[in-house]
């Protein structure tokens, strides 16, 4: 469980979002952040969540940085 009291529907939404990012980290749905220009990171949304992640195409590695939930 990611968060106490998280509903099964929310857990499924987060699981689906994680799977989608891993399957296609360069999705056209992503929006670039500008926190650190030396290490680009991205935001992708699946309501009510926004996931912040970095992708290293040379290593083919996704790093999940944050998960935000709209209240």
Helices and strands as residue ranges (DSSP letters): H 8-23, E 31-33, E 41-46, E 49-56, E 61-69
